[in-house]
């Protein structure tokens, strides 16, 4: 097949049967099978009630404080890079800096198993943000999270997104629109009007999406906010979206657990992640050198 052709169903009016699509599951093996076949899965009860309440409250407090301090990031929801600074859709970035509650979320054992299967055991956290869509937020353009990868794309994901629902997510309140199976296409999307389905899941669900899957946040037509955490992970050799080496607050960096340091890219893997100063590698992790070897005469 030519790379100029899509492996889309010929009948795009009814491209999937609802009873075939992924459903909520606590079975990691089933979730992995759904990811491989459809490009997404729903992992049920990833955030138990007590943790869900704590994380949700931390996000509410942080978002409110950023807005009140005049540093909140807002857009229309449709195209963040174009409309940054105006709108009612609030984004909270660099969540690693903003509470240990957020650290605990992304170390979920079942999610870690799935990420390892898709990206390899050395995967990294590439960005960690929150999206708070208000009533009236516009629908986002369909896109891939690894849209920076040239076509033809490899037959495996470069990144994987984990969407953590902090509120019940429905079609009405802007649940992400996805094209099931589009992670297996051999050419890019031709038409923004292509049929999609909404992500619909109760609060506390982890929704994993293969980085090749075409998707976009839906329009919030409800009368309430929809809060989600967006943790994006990548293969160990991919440049991260958020630069943790510059973006981490010093006190947060000093308090990170070994697993969080690994996720953020501080662990040296082969020839990747070194700092050129042997004394700055401690137990396999790069640290900030106390002294630097510069030009010598």
C-alpha positions as YAML, in Angstrom:
chain: A
units: angstrom
residues:
- id: 1
  name: UNK
  ca: [0.00, 0.00, 0.00]
- id: 2
  name: UNK
  ca: [1.24, 3.49, -0.82]
- id: 3
  name: UNK
  ca: [2.06, 5.76, 2.10]
- id: 4
  name: UNK
  ca: [-0.33, 8.24, 0.49]
- id: 5
  name: UNK
  ca: [-3.26, 5.96, 1.30]
- id: 6
  name: UNK
  ca: [-4.98, 5.52, 4.64]
- id: 7
  name: UNK
  ca: [-5.89, 2.17, 6.11]
- id: 8
  name: UNK
  ca: [-9.33, 3.55, 6.94]
- id: 9
  name: UNK
  ca: [-12.51, 1.48, 6.70]
- id: 10
  name: UNK
  ca: [-14.19, 2.10, 3.37]
- id: 11
  name: UNK
  ca: [-17.52, 2.74, 5.08]
- id: 12
  name: UNK
  ca: [-16.56, 5.77, 7.20]
- id: 13
  name: UNK
  ca: [-20.18, 6.35, 8.22]
- id: 14
  name: UNK
  ca: [-20.09, 3.24, 10.46]
- id: 15
  name: UNK
  ca: [-16.41, 2.40, 10.82]
- id: 16
  name: UNK
  ca: [-16.70, 0.61, 14.18]
- id: 17
  name: UNK
  ca: [-19.19, -1.46, 16.08]
- id: 18
  name: UNK
  ca: [-19.74, -0.07, 19.57]
- id: 19
  name: UNK
  ca: [-19.62, -3.52, 21.13]
- id: 20
  name: UNK
  ca: [-16.12, -4.05, 19.72]
- id: 21
  name: UNK
  ca: [-14.53, -0.97, 21.27]
- id: 22
  name: UNK
  ca: [-12.58, -0.88, 24.56]
- id: 23
  name: UNK
  ca: [-14.49, -0.73, 27.81]
- id: 24
  name: UNK
  ca: [-13.53, -0.08, 31.41]
- id: 25
  name: UNK
  ca: [-11.34, -2.87, 32.72]
- id: 26
  name: UNK
  ca: [-9.15, -3.60, 35.72]
- id: 27
  name: UNK
  ca: [-7.35, -6.33, 33.77]
- id: 28
  name: UNK
  ca: [-3.98, -5.01, 32.59]
- id: 29
  name: UNK
  ca: [-3.69, -7.74, 29.96]
- id: 30
  name: UNK
  ca: [-7.06, -6.74, 28.48]
- id: 31
  name: UNK
  ca: [-6.05, -3.08, 28.58]
- id: 32
  name: UNK
  ca: [-2.86, -3.90, 26.66]
- id: 33
  name: UNK
  ca: [-4.84, -5.87, 24.07]
- id: 34
  name: UNK
  ca: [-7.17, -2.87, 23.65]
- id: 35
  name: UNK
  ca: [-4.17, -0.54, 23.22]
- id: 36
  name: UNK
  ca: [-2.65, -2.74, 20.56]
- id: 37
  name: UNK
  ca: [-5.88, -3.17, 18.59]
- id: 38
  name: UNK
  ca: [-7.57, 0.21, 19.00]
- id: 39
  name: UNK
  ca: [-4.83, 2.58, 20.17]
- id: 40
  name: UNK
  ca: [-6.47, 3.37, 23.52]
- id: 41
  name: UNK
  ca: [-7.79, 1.71, 26.66]
- id: 42
  name: UNK
  ca: [-9.63, 2.49, 29.90]
- id: 43
  name: UNK
  ca: [-8.00, 1.32, 33.15]
- id: 44
  name: UNK
  ca: [-10.71, 1.41, 35.80]
- id: 45
  name: UNK
  ca: [-10.26, 2.83, 39.31]
- id: 46
  name: UNK
  ca: [-6.66, 3.90, 38.70]
- id: 47
  name: UNK
  ca: [-7.22, 6.63, 41.30]
- id: 48
  name: UNK
  ca: [-9.09, 5.25, 44.34]
- id: 49
  name: UNK
  ca: [-11.55, 7.65, 46.00]
- id: 50
  name: UNK
  ca: [-9.24, 9.04, 48.70]
- id: 51
  name: UNK
  ca: [-6.38, 9.68, 46.26]
- id: 52
  name: UNK
  ca: [-8.75, 11.08, 43.64]
- id: 53
  name: UNK
  ca: [-10.17, 13.57, 46.15]
- id: 54
  name: UNK
  ca: [-6.69, 14.69, 47.26]
- id: 55
  name: UNK
  ca: [-5.35, 15.14, 43.72]
- id: 56
  name: UNK
  ca: [-8.49, 16.91, 42.55]
- id: 57
  name: UNK
  ca: [-8.39, 19.33, 45.48]
- id: 58
  name: UNK
  ca: [-4.69, 20.04, 44.94]
- id: 59
  name: UNK
  ca: [-5.38, 20.90, 41.30]
- id: 60
  name: UNK
  ca: [-8.34, 23.13, 42.20]
- id: 61
  name: UNK
  ca: [-6.21, 25.05, 44.71]
- id: 62
  name: UNK
  ca: [-3.27, 25.40, 42.35]
- id: 63
  name: UNK
  ca: [-5.37, 26.51, 39.38]
- id: 64
  name: UNK
  ca: [-7.20, 29.08, 41.50]
- id: 65
  name: UNK
  ca: [-3.97, 30.45, 42.96]
- id: 66
  name: UNK
  ca: [-2.30, 30.77, 39.54]
- id: 67
  name: UNK
  ca: [-5.32, 32.61, 38.16]
- id: 68
  name: UNK
  ca: [-5.47, 34.96, 41.16]
- id: 69
  name: UNK
  ca: [-1.73, 35.66, 40.86]
- id: 70
  name: UNK
  ca: [-2.17, 36.65, 37.23]
- id: 71
  name: UNK
  ca: [-0.01, 33.81, 35.94]
- id: 72
  name: UNK
  ca: [-2.76, 31.42, 34.88]
- id: 73
  name: UNK
  ca: [-2.53, 30.02, 31.36]
- id: 74
  name: UNK
  ca: [-5.77, 30.27, 29.41]
- id: 75
  name: UNK
  ca: [-6.82, 29.52, 25.83]
- id: 76
  name: UNK
  ca: [-9.98, 28.75, 23.89]
- id: 77
  name: UNK
  ca: [-9.36, 25.01, 23.94]
- id: 78
  name: UNK
  ca: [-9.25, 24.83, 20.16]
- id: 79
  name: UNK
  ca: [-5.57, 25.37, 19.45]
- id: 80
  name: UNK
  ca: [-3.40, 26.19, 22.50]
- id: 81
  name: UNK
  ca: [-0.33, 27.41, 20.63]
- id: 82
  name: UNK
  ca: [-2.42, 29.87, 18.63]
- id: 83
  name: UNK
  ca: [-4.73, 31.21, 21.31]
- id: 84
  name: UNK
  ca: [-2.47, 31.11, 24.38]
- id: 85
  name: UNK
  ca: [-3.33, 33.94, 26.76]
- id: 86
  name: UNK
  ca: [-7.00, 34.31, 25.90]
- id: 87
  name: UNK
  ca: [-9.99, 32.14, 26.67]
- id: 88
  name: UNK
  ca: [-11.59, 30.13, 29.44]
- id: 89
  name: UNK
  ca: [-9.72, 26.84, 29.12]
- id: 90
  name: UNK
  ca: [-7.10, 26.75, 31.90]
- id: 91
  name: UNK
  ca: [-3.89, 24.76, 31.67]
- id: 92
  name: UNK
  ca: [-1.63, 24.07, 34.62]
- id: 93
  name: UNK
  ca: [1.89, 23.07, 33.59]
- id: 94
  name: UNK
  ca: [4.92, 21.39, 35.17]
- id: 95
  name: UNK
  ca: [2.82, 19.53, 37.73]
- id: 96
  name: UNK
  ca: [5.91, 17.86, 39.18]
- id: 97
  name: UNK
  ca: [6.63, 21.21, 40.84]
- id: 98
  name: UNK
  ca: [3.13, 21.57, 42.25]
- id: 99
  name: UNK
  ca: [2.57, 18.79, 44.74]
- id: 100
  name: UNK
  ca: [3.69, 15.30, 45.70]
- id: 101
  name: UNK
  ca: [0.08, 14.28, 45.11]
- id: 102
  name: UNK
  ca: [0.83, 14.51, 41.38]
- id: 103
  name: UNK
  ca: [3.99, 12.40, 41.72]
- id: 104
  name: UNK
  ca: [2.07, 9.48, 43.17]
- id: 105
  name: UNK
  ca: [-0.41, 9.43, 40.29]
- id: 106
  name: UNK
  ca: [2.09, 8.71, 37.52]
- id: 107
  name: UNK
  ca: [3.72, 5.81, 39.37]
- id: 108
  name: UNK
  ca: [0.59, 3.64, 39.21]
- id: 109
  name: UNK
  ca: [1.79, -0.01, 38.89]
- id: 110
  name: UNK
  ca: [-0.72, -1.04, 36.22]
- id: 111
  name: UNK
  ca: [-0.08, 2.04, 34.12]
- id: 112
  name: UNK
  ca: [3.68, 1.50, 34.49]
- id: 113
  name: UNK
  ca: [3.26, -2.05, 33.17]
- id: 114
  name: UNK
  ca: [1.38, -0.78, 30.13]
- id: 115
  name: UNK
  ca: [3.89, 2.00, 29.45]
- id: 116
  name: UNK
  ca: [6.75, -0.50, 29.64]
- id: 117
  name: UNK
  ca: [4.99, -2.72, 27.10]
- id: 118
  name: UNK
  ca: [4.52, 0.19, 24.68]
- id: 119
  name: UNK
  ca: [7.68, 2.25, 25.21]
- id: 120
  name: UNK
  ca: [10.21, -0.06, 26.84]
- id: 121
  name: UNK
  ca: [11.32, -0.14, 30.46]
- id: 122
  name: UNK
  ca: [13.41, 3.02, 30.10]
- id: 123
  name: UNK
  ca: [10.52, 5.33, 29.21]
- id: 124
  name: UNK
  ca: [10.56, 8.94, 30.43]
- id: 125
  name: UNK
  ca: [7.99, 11.52, 31.45]
- id: 126
  name: UNK
  ca: [7.95, 14.08, 28.66]
- id: 127
  name: UNK
  ca: [5.29, 16.46, 30.05]
- id: 128
  name: UNK
  ca: [2.82, 16.57, 32.91]
- id: 129
  name: UNK
  ca: [0.02, 19.11, 32.79]
- id: 130
  name: UNK
  ca: [-3.63, 19.62, 33.68]
- id: 131
  name: UNK
  ca: [-6.45, 20.79, 31.45]
- id: 132
  name: UNK
  ca: [-9.54, 22.40, 32.94]
- id: 133
  name: UNK
  ca: [-12.22, 22.90, 30.30]
- id: 134
  name: UNK
  ca: [-15.01, 25.33, 31.13]
- id: 135
  name: UNK
  ca: [-18.47, 25.47, 29.57]
- id: 136
  name: UNK
  ca: [-18.10, 27.03, 26.15]
- id: 137
  name: UNK
  ca: [-14.59, 25.68, 25.46]
- id: 138
  name: UNK
  ca: [-14.15, 24.90, 21.78]
- id: 139
  name: UNK
  ca: [-13.32, 21.56, 20.22]
- id: 140
  name: UNK
  ca: [-9.63, 20.96, 19.61]
- id: 141
  name: UNK
  ca: [-8.23, 19.99, 16.22]
- id: 142
  name: UNK
  ca: [-7.60, 16.30, 15.72]
- id: 143
  name: UNK
  ca: [-3.88, 15.57, 16.05]
- id: 144
  name: UNK
  ca: [-1.31, 12.99, 17.11]
- id: 145
  name: UNK
  ca: [0.78, 13.44, 20.24]
- id: 146
  name: UNK
  ca: [3.78, 12.37, 18.18]
- id: 147
  name: UNK
  ca: [2.85, 14.62, 15.31]
- id: 148
  name: UNK
  ca: [6.45, 15.83, 15.11]
- id: 149
  name: UNK
  ca: [7.46, 12.42, 13.69]
- id: 150
  name: UNK
  ca: [7.77, 12.40, 9.90]
- id: 151
  name: UNK
  ca: [5.74, 10.06, 7.70]
- id: 152
  name: UNK
  ca: [5.90, 7.19, 7.21]
- id: 153
  name: UNK
  ca: [5.93, 6.80, 10.98]
- id: 154
  name: UNK
  ca: [7.45, 3.75, 12.69]
- id: 155
  name: UNK
  ca: [5.23, 0.78, 13.40]
- id: 156
  name: UNK
  ca: [5.42, 1.45, 17.14]
- id: 157
  name: UNK
  ca: [4.58, 4.42, 19.39]
- id: 158
  name: UNK
  ca: [7.21, 7.03, 20.21]
- id: 159
  name: UNK
  ca: [5.06, 8.54, 22.97]
- id: 160
  name: UNK
  ca: [2.03, 7.49, 24.98]
- id: 161
  name: UNK
  ca: [-0.42, 9.79, 26.73]
- id: 162
  name: UNK
  ca: [-2.14, 8.90, 29.99]
- id: 163
  name: UNK
  ca: [-5.24, 10.96, 30.67]
- id: 164
  name: UNK
  ca: [-6.41, 10.81, 34.30]
- id: 165
  name: UNK
  ca: [-10.06, 11.80, 34.75]
- id: 166
  name: UNK
  ca: [-10.64, 13.90, 37.88]
- id: 167
  name: UNK
  ca: [-14.30, 14.44, 37.01]
- id: 168
  name: UNK
  ca: [-16.74, 12.13, 35.26]
- id: 169
  name: UNK
  ca: [-15.92, 12.61, 31.58]
- id: 170
  name: UNK
  ca: [-18.67, 12.55, 28.97]
- id: 171
  name: UNK
  ca: [-19.36, 13.61, 25.43]
- id: 172
  name: UNK
  ca: [-21.35, 16.57, 26.80]
- id: 173
  name: UNK
  ca: [-18.54, 18.03, 28.93]
- id: 174
  name: UNK
  ca: [-15.86, 17.71, 26.26]
- id: 175
  name: UNK
  ca: [-14.53, 14.18, 26.50]
- id: 176
  name: UNK
  ca: [-11.60, 13.74, 24.11]
- id: 177
  name: UNK
  ca: [-12.67, 12.75, 20.60]
- id: 178
  name: UNK
  ca: [-10.68, 9.85, 19.14]
- id: 179
  name: UNK
  ca: [-10.51, 7.83, 15.95]
- id: 180
  name: UNK
  ca: [-10.25, 4.19, 17.07]
- id: 181
  name: UNK
  ca: [-7.58, 2.23, 15.23]
- id: 182
  name: UNK
  ca: [-5.98, 5.31, 13.67]
- id: 183
  name: UNK
  ca: [-2.67, 4.45, 15.36]
- id: 184
  name: UNK
  ca: [-2.24, 1.86, 12.59]
- id: 185
  name: UNK
  ca: [-2.74, 4.25, 9.68]
- id: 186
  name: UNK
  ca: [0.07, 4.56, 7.17]
- id: 187
  name: UNK
  ca: [-0.55, 8.19, 6.24]
- id: 188
  name: UNK
  ca: [-1.83, 11.28, 8.07]
- id: 189
  name: UNK
  ca: [-5.43, 12.30, 8.60]
- id: 190
  name: UNK
  ca: [-6.98, 13.95, 5.55]
- id: 191
  name: UNK
  ca: [-10.22, 15.36, 6.97]
- id: 192
  name: UNK
  ca: [-11.02, 17.00, 10.33]
- id: 193
  name: UNK
  ca: [-14.60, 15.83, 9.83]
- id: 194
  name: UNK
  ca: [-13.62, 12.17, 10.05]
- id: 195
  name: UNK
  ca: [-15.95, 10.20, 12.38]
- id: 196
  name: UNK
  ca: [-14.81, 10.10, 16.01]
- id: 197
  name: UNK
  ca: [-16.04, 8.77, 19.33]
- id: 198
  name: UNK
  ca: [-15.81, 10.52, 22.72]
- id: 199
  name: UNK
  ca: [-13.79, 9.29, 25.68]
- id: 200
  name: UNK
  ca: [-16.40, 8.68, 28.37]
- id: 201
  name: UNK
  ca: [-15.25, 7.42, 31.76]
- id: 202
  name: UNK
  ca: [-15.94, 7.94, 35.46]
- id: 203
  name: UNK
  ca: [-13.61, 10.02, 37.61]
- id: 204
  name: UNK
  ca: [-10.53, 8.08, 38.64]
- id: 205
  name: UNK
  ca: [-10.01, 6.33, 35.29]
- id: 206
  name: UNK
  ca: [-6.67, 6.24, 33.49]
- id: 207
  name: UNK
  ca: [-7.13, 6.49, 29.73]
- id: 208
  name: UNK
  ca: [-4.01, 5.48, 27.79]
- id: 209
  name: UNK
  ca: [-3.57, 6.57, 24.18]
- id: 210
  name: UNK
  ca: [-0.91, 5.41, 21.75]
- id: 211
  name: UNK
  ca: [1.01, 8.47, 20.51]
- id: 212
  name: UNK
  ca: [0.00, 7.68, 16.92]
- id: 213
  name: UNK
  ca: [-3.74, 7.84, 17.70]
- id: 214
  name: UNK
  ca: [-5.60, 10.77, 16.15]
- id: 215
  name: UNK
  ca: [-7.58, 12.63, 18.82]
- id: 216
  name: UNK
  ca: [-8.60, 16.06, 20.13]
- id: 217
  name: UNK
  ca: [-10.38, 17.44, 23.19]
- id: 218
  name: UNK
  ca: [-14.10, 17.86, 22.67]
- id: 219
  name: UNK
  ca: [-16.20, 21.00, 23.10]
- id: 220
  name: UNK
  ca: [-17.58, 21.47, 26.61]
- id: 221
  name: UNK
  ca: [-21.33, 21.89, 26.12]
- id: 222
  name: UNK
  ca: [-22.17, 21.17, 29.76]
- id: 223
  name: UNK
  ca: [-22.70, 23.60, 32.64]
- id: 224
  name: UNK
  ca: [-19.68, 22.47, 34.68]
- id: 225
  name: UNK
  ca: [-15.89, 22.15, 34.49]
- id: 226
  name: UNK
  ca: [-14.07, 19.03, 33.32]
- id: 227
  name: UNK
  ca: [-10.67, 18.45, 34.96]
- id: 228
  name: UNK
  ca: [-8.07, 16.01, 33.64]
- id: 229
  name: UNK
  ca: [-4.37, 15.37, 34.19]
- id: 230
  name: UNK
  ca: [-2.32, 14.78, 31.05]
- id: 231
  name: UNK
  ca: [0.88, 12.81, 31.59]
- id: 232
  name: UNK
  ca: [2.83, 12.22, 28.41]
- id: 233
  name: UNK
  ca: [5.59, 9.60, 28.28]
- id: 234
  name: UNK
  ca: [8.26, 8.93, 25.66]
- id: 235
  name: UNK
  ca: [10.97, 6.49, 24.70]
- id: 236
  name: UNK
  ca: [14.27, 7.11, 26.43]
- id: 237
  name: UNK
  ca: [15.90, 8.66, 23.36]
- id: 238
  name: UNK
  ca: [13.18, 11.27, 22.69]
- id: 239
  name: UNK
  ca: [13.54, 14.93, 23.70]
- id: 240
  name: UNK
  ca: [11.05, 15.80, 26.44]
- id: 241
  name: UNK
  ca: [8.37, 18.47, 25.94]
- id: 242
  name: UNK
  ca: [8.93, 19.98, 29.37]
- id: 243
  name: UNK
  ca: [12.61, 20.51, 30.19]
- id: 244
  name: UNK
  ca: [12.97, 19.16, 33.74]
- id: 245
  name: UNK
  ca: [16.63, 20.15, 34.02]
- id: 246
  name: UNK
  ca: [15.64, 23.81, 33.74]
- id: 247
  name: UNK
  ca: [12.02, 23.70, 34.86]
- id: 248
  name: UNK
  ca: [12.26, 21.86, 38.16]
- id: 249
  name: UNK
  ca: [12.30, 24.00, 41.28]
- id: 250
  name: UNK
  ca: [15.56, 23.28, 43.19]
- id: 251
  name: UNK
  ca: [13.77, 22.21, 46.36]
- id: 252
  name: UNK
  ca: [11.51, 19.85, 44.39]
- id: 253
  name: UNK
  ca: [14.48, 18.38, 42.55]
- id: 254
  name: UNK
  ca: [16.29, 17.74, 45.84]
- id: 255
  name: UNK
  ca: [13.28, 15.86, 47.25]
- id: 256
  name: UNK
  ca: [12.57, 13.61, 44.27]
- id: 257
  name: UNK
  ca: [12.43, 9.85, 44.79]
- id: 258
  name: UNK
  ca: [14.71, 7.65, 42.64]
- id: 259
  name: UNK
  ca: [11.73, 6.61, 40.51]
- id: 260
  name: UNK
  ca: [10.72, 10.22, 39.86]
- id: 261
  name: UNK
  ca: [14.33, 11.08, 38.99]
- id: 262
  name: UNK
  ca: [14.36, 8.17, 36.54]
- id: 263
  name: UNK
  ca: [11.10, 9.29, 34.95]
- id: 264
  name: UNK
  ca: [12.45, 12.80, 34.49]
- id: 265
  name: UNK
  ca: [15.65, 11.65, 32.77]
- id: 266
  name: UNK
  ca: [18.27, 11.98, 35.50]
- id: 267
  name: UNK
  ca: [19.34, 8.35, 35.20]
- id: 268
  name: UNK
  ca: [22.17, 7.66, 32.77]
- id: 269
  name: UNK
  ca: [21.38, 4.99, 30.17]
- id: 270
  name: UNK
  ca: [24.40, 3.93, 28.15]
- id: 271
  name: UNK
  ca: [25.62, 7.05, 26.37]
- id: 272
  name: UNK
  ca: [22.44, 9.06, 27.14]
- id: 273
  name: UNK
  ca: [22.06, 11.54, 29.96]
- id: 274
  name: UNK
  ca: [25.66, 12.09, 30.99]
- id: 275
  name: UNK
  ca: [27.07, 15.46, 32.07]
- id: 276
  name: UNK
  ca: [30.73, 15.06, 31.07]
- id: 277
  name: UNK
  ca: [31.91, 15.01, 34.68]
- id: 278
  name: UNK
  ca: [32.45, 11.48, 36.06]
- id: 279
  name: UNK
  ca: [32.26, 12.73, 39.65]
- id: 280
  name: UNK
  ca: [28.70, 13.95, 39.00]
- id: 281
  name: UNK
  ca: [27.32, 10.43, 38.38]
- id: 282
  name: UNK
  ca: [26.08, 8.98, 41.66]
- id: 283
  name: UNK
  ca: [24.55, 5.48, 41.72]
- id: 284
  name: UNK
  ca: [23.78, 5.78, 38.02]
- id: 285
  name: UNK
  ca: [22.05, 9.17, 38.30]
- id: 286
  name: UNK
  ca: [23.37, 12.44, 36.94]
- id: 287
  name: UNK
  ca: [23.67, 15.21, 39.52]
- id: 288
  name: UNK
  ca: [24.55, 18.88, 39.17]
- id: 289
  name: UNK
  ca: [28.36, 19.06, 39.21]
- id: 290
  name: UNK
  ca: [29.86, 21.05, 42.06]
- id: 291
  name: UNK
  ca: [32.79, 21.92, 39.80]
- id: 292
  name: UNK
  ca: [33.28, 21.93, 36.04]
- id: 293
  name: UNK
  ca: [36.26, 21.14, 33.91]
- id: 294
  name: UNK
  ca: [36.55, 24.02, 31.46]
- id: 295
  name: UNK
  ca: [39.31, 25.18, 29.12]
- id: 296
  name: UNK
  ca: [42.73, 24.17, 30.40]
- id: 297
  name: UNK
  ca: [46.05, 25.58, 29.29]
...
